[in-house]
Amino acid sequence: MQETRLSLLIERLVNQFFGFLTNPWRQLSLITICALSGFFLASVITTSAGQSARWDITIALFFLLFTEISNYIIYRRRNEKPPWIDLLNSLKIGFVYGLYLESLKLGS
């Protein structure tokens, strides 16, 4: 890729973001925020998709694809993992936990 000002700016911003993740407290706070965001997304999507009963199977397919693709991305690397992998994993964990809690609410 050519070294334009825009590409250099984007590269510098990405490097600053990953440098931000090297601090353990910041990484823990971002992981917590991603887990809570995944829980929130699961709650919002299931309630909005449940309003119109036509989209239930389609939304379930997207949920399944999201979890399986994220599992593939997370667990295919054995040696070195970039820091955003942990954020994706915590988002997935919060998402699956939110779906599980919604199913318990519907079952009772």
C-alpha positions, -999 to 999 in steps of 0.1 A, spaced: 0 0 0 12 35 -7 23 57 21 -2 85 19 -11 108 48 -44 90 53 -28 55 55 -1 68 79 -28 84 101 -48 52 102 -17 32 110 -7 56 138 -43 54 153 -43 16 152 -9 15 169 -21 39 196 -51 18 202 -31 -14 206 -7 5 228 -37 16 249 -45 -21 254 -11 -30 268 -20 -16 302 -37 -44 321 -63 -22 338 -74 -7 306 -76 -41 290 -97 -54 318 -121 -24 316 -124 -28 278 -131 -65 283 -158 -58 308 -173 -31 286 -174 -56 257 -191 -83 278 -217 -58 290 -222 -46 254 -227 -82 242 -253 -87 269 -270 -55 259 -270 -64 222 -285 -98 229 -313 -82 250 -321 -55 225 -320 -77 194 -342 -104 209 -368 -80 222 -370 -60 189 -370 -92 168 -397 -107 190 -421 -79 183 -426 -91 147 -427 -129 148 -416 -131 111 -379 -125 118 -374 -151 146 -357 -178 124 -336 -153 104 -323 -136 135 -315 -170 151 -295 -178 120 -275 -145 123 -269 -153 160 -256 -187 152 -234 -174 124 -220 -147 147 -211 -171 174 -196 -197 151 -176 -173 131 -163 -156 162 -154 -191 177 -135 -198 145 -116 -165 147 -108 -169 184 -98 -205 186 -79 -210 153 -48 -193 166 -29 -213 191 3 -193 196 0 -155 195 -33 -137 197 -38 -100 190 -54 -80 218 -87 -75 199 -93 -113 200 -100 -110 238 -124 -82 232 -143 -103 206 -143 -133 230 -158 -112 258 -184 -97 234 -194 -132 224 -196 -144 260 -218 -115 270 -239 -121 239 -244 -158 246 -252 -151 283 -278 -125 273 -294 -150 249 -294 -177 277 -310 -153 301 -337 -143 276 -345 -179 270 -349 -185 308 -373 -155 309 -394 -169 281 -395 -203 296 -409 -192 330 
